Amino acid sequence: MKNCLRDLRKGRGLRQAELADALEISRQTIIAIEADKYDPSLPMAYRFAAFFDLPVEAIFFNPWRD
């Protein structure tokens, strides 16, 4: 699933480890999501959305939509 997580994280001046700590997930998970190699669970996607104060759809893009 495509996402803009890297841009959002960098826009806040956060390192991957800082974001991982804030969301209580591993840095490796952040790396994998940013590289589009791992799709987060729905609860995890909502944690990202809450952290960045954005709707889930603004961070993660549905590949099945036009």
C-alpha positions as CSV (number, residue, x, y, z in Angstrom):
1,M,0.0,0.0,0.0
2,K,1.4,3.4,-1.0
3,N,1.8,6.0,1.7
4,C,3.3,9.4,2.5
5,L,4.6,8.4,5.9
6,R,8.3,9.3,5.2
7,D,7.3,12.8,4.1
8,L,5.1,13.3,7.1
9,R,7.7,12.1,9.5
10,K,10.5,14.2,7.9
11,G,8.1,17.2,7.9
12,R,7.9,16.9,11.7
13,G,11.7,16.5,12.0
14,L,11.4,13.0,13.4
15,R,13.8,10.2,13.1
16,Q,12.3,6.7,12.4
17,A,13.2,5.6,16.0
18,E,11.4,8.6,17.5
19,L,8.2,7.9,15.5
20,A,8.4,4.2,16.4
21,D,8.8,5.1,20.1
22,A,5.8,7.5,20.0
23,L,3.6,4.8,18.4
24,E,5.0,2.0,20.5
25,I,6.1,-0.1,17.4
26,S,9.5,-1.1,16.2
27,R,11.8,1.0,14.0
28,Q,11.9,-1.9,11.6
29,T,8.2,-1.6,11.2
30,I,8.5,2.1,10.3
31,I,11.3,1.2,7.8
32,A,9.1,-1.5,6.2
33,I,6.0,0.7,5.9
34,E,7.9,3.6,4.4
35,A,9.4,1.2,1.9
36,D,6.0,-0.1,1.0
37,K,7.1,-3.6,2.1
38,Y,4.6,-3.9,4.9
39,D,1.0,-2.9,5.2
40,P,0.0,-1.8,8.6
41,S,-3.0,-3.3,10.4
42,L,-6.1,-1.1,10.6
43,P,-5.5,-0.3,14.3
44,M,-1.9,0.7,13.5
45,A,-3.0,2.9,10.6
46,Y,-5.4,4.7,12.9
47,R,-2.5,5.3,15.4
48,F,-0.6,6.9,12.6
49,A,-3.6,9.0,11.7
50,A,-4.1,10.1,15.2
51,F,-0.4,11.0,15.7
52,F,-0.3,13.1,12.5
53,D,-3.9,14.4,13.1
54,L,-4.9,13.3,9.6
55,P,-7.5,10.9,8.2
56,V,-6.1,7.5,7.4
57,E,-6.8,8.1,3.7
58,A,-4.5,11.1,3.8
59,I,-1.6,8.8,4.8
60,F,-2.3,5.5,3.2
61,F,-3.6,5.3,-0.4
62,N,-6.0,2.7,-1.6
63,P,-4.3,0.9,-4.6
64,W,-7.7,-0.2,-5.9
65,R,-9.1,3.2,-6.4
66,D,-8.7,5.3,-9.5
